[in-house]
Amino acid sequence: MKKIILASIIVVVSLGSCTKLEEFNENPNNVSETHPQLLLTDIEWNAFQVEGTGPMFASRMIVQTDGENVNQYYKWDRSGFGDYGSLRSVTRMIIEAERVESPVCQALGKFFRSYYFFNLTRTFGDVPYSEALKGESDANYAPSYDSQKDVFIGVLQELKEADDLLQSDNSIIAGDIIFSGSTQQWRKLINSFRLKVLLSLSGKETDNDLNIVSSFASIVSGSPIMESLADNGQIIFLDEVGSRYTEYNNSGYGSARYMDSTFIKMLQDRQDPRLFIYCGQTKVAKEAGLALDDFDSYEGGNPIAPYNDVNIKAAAGLVSKVNLRYTTDPVNEPHMLMGYPELQFILAEARVRGWISASDAEIYYNNGVKSSFEFYHTNAQDYASLVDDVAADNYLSQPLVDFDNTVSDEERIERIITQKYLQSFLQGGWTIYFDHLRTGYPDFIHLPGSTPPTRWMYPTSEYQENGENVTEAITIQFGQGNDKIREITWWMQ
């Protein structure tokens, strides 16, 4: 009997010990459950960062002088599926939000899904969407590709669902570093982003499956959208380790990166004082004692010239560099994933196209310009006097800026997109490049036979790990074997 009792005790103790060992030995870096707010902070921080210099080379803002930058010379080939890595974190947050019954975190999960899939489909064309990110849940590691049209439909639907969730639950969003937990401000950003996605499909306004025009007008008239710079969807940086401005101490801005001459000329032609905020004076201008606000103090490098020609010009002190504030100020300016100035230009274009009738296009246009000046007046304080209200009003009277100096809708759209472009230096990533593909504005200078590419090739890893599906997607879109950078995807057709 004693042996039986002792054996039972040993079994019980052993079972209890196993349970405790499992608890103690759980990998803290791979826990089975976590609160979605802990994931949200990291997701927001990563999504709102400056997107780097790739779009600035492609959009004719900067040049490289120590070699041929593929973005500058429109010679790129493949891009990566890194956004799916970010989407894994978003998926995990949504699962945890459902577990703890947090509608607000589910809503933000839908927003970030929309944000990343919008970027992915514009980059490549058709991409995995409906079957994507189901490796753990469904053991599907080779997802099929959805048509670009279906991805856009899905993105717009998820954004609407995100707004609906936030409308029905206005609790404080814990872990939110963008709007300090305000559901109302998140709704404004989400609905403004919906307008951005809809306008990107301006070439599809007659597609009955999309209802672009009626959807756009309905959002403007019936949903909260950004009303001022206070509603900017932006990340504010702090002078603390891990919280500093994205480009702070970036060595890539060293001796071989300079301003693009076409960008500088556009600013000079319009007497645009934001030139002084974006650029540094040339060495020659500094040594000659020219004033900081002298437009002749700035000059760029030709983006289509051989890079060594620009290098020689730069060595002679005749080319401006990017303003040092971008790499030496740990706080610098906030970075806008989407801001109020961009929204105003979106509304101005929609008004010109006849999608809305709430206000004059010129009012939206002027608001966009003035709010851009106000943004830099607030965040580039060493230059505040150069971009005050008086400067904004004077700027709007410049012949190449004044909206009244246009005589056709095409001219008006060109002027709107140009101003959207001029306010986007190190802001907004690839937005302006895709606007160029959509509208033709601004006109990006290029070498003969090297027009701006319309997409990127799929990553090599897809051919290795999901070859059948990626090959089928290419064939359906462009014809067999035509994974090329100048093929035309659905949104541009």
N, C-alpha and C positions, 0 to 999 in steps of 0.2 A: 504494500500500500504506500509506504514512504517513497519507494522508487517511482510509483505512478505520479504521486503528488509533485515530487521533485521534477520529474520530466515535464509535467504540465506547466510548472512555474518557469522552467527553462524555455519552453515554447513561447509562453506569453511574453516573457522578457525579451526573447529573441525577436518576436514579431514587433514589439514596441520599439526595440532598438533599431530595427530595419527602417521603420517609419521615420524615426528621428534622423537617422543617417541620411535618408532621402531628402528630408527637409533641409538638413544642414549642408548637404552636398549639392544643392541646386545652384547651377551656374548663375551668378548675379547678372552676367552679361547676356543671358539667354532665358530670362524668366518667362514662365508660361502666361502670366497675367501682369498687367501694369495699368495704371490709370491713364486714360487717353490724354489728359492735360500734360503729362510728362512728355509724350510723343509730340503733342501739338507745338510746344515751344521750339523744339528742334526742327520740325517740319517748316515752321514759319521762318526761322532764321535762315535756313538753306534756300528756300524759295524766293526770298526777297533780296538776295545778294545781287551785286553788280554782276552782269553776265560776262564780264571780261572784254577783251579788245577785239575779238573776232568780228562782231557786228560793226565795230567802228572802222576797221579796215575795209569791210565790204561796202559800208555806207559812206565812204569817201570823207572820213574825218581825220584819220591818221595814216602815216606811211612808215615803212621800215627801211633802214638804210644799210643793213649788214647782210642782206639776203632777200630772196623773193618770198614774201609772205603770200601763201596760197589764197588767203581771203582777199588781199589787196589786188592780186592779179587775176582773180576769178578762176583759179586753177584747183579748187578743192575737189575732193572725190567723195569719200565716205564720212558719215557721222556715226555717232554711237547711240546705243540704247540706254544711256545712263539714266535718263528720266524714269525708266522702269524701276531702277533701284530706289529712286525717291518715292515712286508710287507704291513700293512694297511697304515703306513706313506709313504711307497714307492708308493703305489697306489695313494694316495692323491697327491703326488708330480707329478706323471705322468699326472693326471687330470689337475692340475694347469699349468703344462708345456704346455699341449695342448691348454689350454685356452689363455695363453699369447704367444703362438707360439714360444716356446723355444725348438728346436730340441736337444740341448746339454743336457738339463735337462731330456728330454724324454730318451735320450741315457743312461744317468747314472741311470735312473729309471729301464731300462731293465737290466743293469748290476747288480744292487742290487737285483732285482727279481731273476736273475739267481743265484746269490750268495746264497740267502736264500733257494731257492728251491733245489739247489744242496746239501746243508746241510741237509734239511728235508728228501729228498729221500734216502740219504745214511744212515740217522739215522733210518728210519722206513721201507722203501720199497716203496710200492704204497702210494701216498698221494694225497689229493685234489690239483689240479693244474688248469685245464681249467675252472672249475666252482668256484674256490676259490676266496674269496674277492669280492663277488658280492652281499653281503647282502644289501648294500644301493642301488645299481643300479638296481638289479633284484629281490630283496627281497628273495634271495636264501640263507637260513641260514643252509642248510643241503647239502653241495656240494658232488657230487659223487667223487670217487677216480679214479685217472688216473694210468695206469700201470707205473712202474718205467721206463721202456723203453721209454714210451711216455714223461715222465717228462724229461729224459735226452735229448731226441730229442728237446723238447721245450726249455730247457736251452741253448743248443748249438745254436739254431736258434735265440733266443733273444740276445745272445752275438754277433752273426754276425750282427744282425740288429743294435745293439748299435754301433758297429764299423762303419757300413755303415753311420749311422747318423752323427757320429763325423767326418768322412772323408769328408762329404759334407758340414759341418758347423764347421769352425775352430774358431768361436768367443770365447771370454774369458768366462769361466764358473763362474758366480758370485756365491759367497757363498761356493766355493770349498776350503776346508782346507787341502786337501791331496796334490794336485799338483798346487795350486795357480791359478787355472783356465785353465791350459794347456790341450787342447784337445789332443795334440800329445802324451803327457805322459799317459793320460787316455786310449788312443788307445793301447799303449804298454802294460798297465796292463790288459786291456780287452782281448787282443789277447793272452797274456801269460796265462791268466786264462782259455781261451779256450783250450790251450794246456794241462793244468792241468786236465780239465774235460775229454778231449779225452784220456789222458794216464790212468786215473782212470778206463777206459773201455778197458784196454789192453786184458782182457779175451774175448772181443767181437770183435776182429779185423776182423773176417771173416763175420760179420753181414753186409749184403749188404745194409740194410736200414740206416746204420750209416756212412759208408764210412770213418772209423776212420783213417786209414793209409793215404789215399789220402788227407783228410781234414787237418790232422796234417802237412803233408809235404807242402801243399799249404800255410798254415799260416806261417810256418817257412821261406819259400822262397819269399812270396809276401806281407806279412803284417808286420807292425812295432811291435816289441816285445822289452822287456826290454834289454838294452845294458850294463848297469852298475848299481852300487848301487844307483846312482842318480835317477834311474827310479823305485826304490822300491815303492811298494804300501804300504805305512806306515803312521802311525800317529805319529807326533812329539809332545811330552808333554811339558808343561810349568809350572813353579812354581807359579801358580795362582789357586785360588779356582775354582773348576770345570774343570780344565785343567791338573791336575796332573796325573802321571803314575798310571795305573789301580790298581796295587798291593801296592801302597804307603800306609803305615800305616795299612795294612791288618793284623788284629790280628790273622787270621787263621794260620799265620806262627809262632805262638808263641812256647810254650814249647813242643808241641806234633807232629810237622811236621819236618821230616828229609829227607836226601837224600837216594835214593835207591842204595843198594850195587851193583846191576847188572849194573846200569848206570855208577857208579863210576868206576867199574872194566873195562868197555869198554873204558873209557877215559884213565885209567891208562895203560891198555895193549897197547894202541897206543901212549902213551906219549903225550897226547893231552892237550896243555896248556889251552884250554877253561875250563878245570876242575877248574882252580883257579878262573875263572870268575863266574862260576855257583855256586860254593860251598864254604862253610866256612871250615876252619880247624877244626879238632876235638879238644875238650877241652884239651885232653891229649897231643896232638901234640903242641898246643899253649904253654902249661905249660912247655913242654920239650924244647921250643925254636926252634922248627923246622921251616925252612924257608917257606914262603908263596908258593914258587914254588917247594917245595919238594913233590913229588907224594905220599910219605908215610904219609903225613899230613892229608890225607883224607880217610874216610871210611864211608860206608853206612849201612843201615839196610836191612835185608833179606825181600823181599816183600811177601813171602809166609809163613814166620814163624809166629807163634802166636804173635799178636801185643805186648803183655806184655813182650815177650822175647826181642823184639827190644827195648822196653821201658827200660828194665833193662840195656841193653848194652848202651843205650843213657845216662842213669843216671850215668853210669861209665865214661862218657866223651869220648866214643869210636865211636860216630856216628856224621857225619857232618850235619850241617843244611844248608838250602838254604842261599846263600850269602846275607848278610844284605843289600847290595846295592839295592836289589829288593824291599825292604820295607821301607828303610830309605831315599832313593834318590827320591825326588818328580818329577824329570825329567827322570832320569835313561836313558834307551835306547828307541828308537822308537819301536813301535810294528808293525810287518809286517803282513798284511792280506795275501800278497804274495810278496816275494822279489826276487831279482836277483839271489842269491845263489840257491834258490829252483828251479828257472827256469833252471839254468845250469844243475842241477841233472836230471830234467825232460828231457832235451835235450840229456844228456848222456845216459839215459835209452832208449830213443827212438832210438838213434843211434845204441845201442847194439841190439835192436830188429829189426833193418833194416828198420825203418820207414823213416829215413832221411839219406842223404849221404853228407851233407854240410861240416862236419868236423869230426875229430876223436873223439870217445867217451872219450878218455883220456883227450883231451883238455877241453871239457865241464866239466868233472869231476874235473880236476885241477882248473878250473875257479871257480867252486862251492866252493871248499875248500878255495882257496885264498880269494875269496870275503867274505866268512864268517869270516875269520880272519880279513880282512880289516874292516868289520862292527864293530867288537868288538874293534879293534885298534882305531877306531874313536869314538865309543860311550861308551866304558868302559875305560876311559883315565887313571885311576889309574893302569890299567893292560896293557897299550898300548905296553910297551916294551916286553911283553911276547907273543904278537901275531902280531909282525911286519912281514915284508916280509921275513926276514931271518928265522924266526920261522916257517912260512908257508912252505917254501922250505924244511926245515929240517923235518917237519912233513910229507910232501908228500913222503919222502924217507923211512919212517918207514915201516917195513915188512908188517904190517897189513893194511897199507894205500896205499902203492905204487900200482898204477893201473897195472903196468907191471908184478906184481907178481900173476896175475890171468891167468888161462889157459882155462877157459870156459866162455861162455856167462852167465851161471847161477852164477858163481863166480863174474863176473863183475857186474851183477845186485845186488847181495848181497852187494858188496862193495859200490855201488852207494847209495842204500837205507840206508845203515849204516851211511854214511856221511850225508845224508839228515836228518837222525835222530839226529845225534850228534850236528847239528847246530840249532836244533829246540827247545831248552830249553826256555820255556815261549814265544815261537814264533809258530804261525801256528795252534794252537788249536789241533783238532782231526786229522789233515792231516796224521801224521805219523802212527796213529792207523789204519786208513783205508788203508794206504800203507802196513801195516803188514798183514791185512786181505787179501789184493790183492796178495801179493808176498810171504808171510811167513817170511819176514825180517823186522826188526831184530827178533830174536827168543825171545819171551817174556816168561819167566819162569812162571809156573802156577802149582797149586795143581792138583793131579790126578782127572780127571773127571770135572775139571773146566777150560776148554779151553776158550780163549778169546771169548766173545760173538760176534755175527755177526750183531746184531741189538738191538733196544730197543722196548719194547711193546708200543702200542698206549696209549695215555693218557686216564684216566678214563672219562674225560669230553666228549670225543668222543662217548663213549658208552652211555652216558646220553643224548647228544644233537644231535648226528648223528649216532645212533646205527645201523640202517639198512645198511647204506653205509659202515661203518667200518667193520661190520660183513661180508658183501659181499667181501670186499677187502681181509680180512684175509682168507676166504674160497678159493678164487681164487688163492691166493699166496701159502698158506701153508696147506690148508685143514681146515675143520670146527673146530673152537675152538683152533687153533694152533698159537695164538698170543704169541710166546715165543722168548726168546733172542738168541737162537742158530739156529733159522730157517734161511735158505739160500735164500736171495733175488736175484732178476734177475741179478744184476750186478756182482755177485760172481759165478753164475752158469756156 
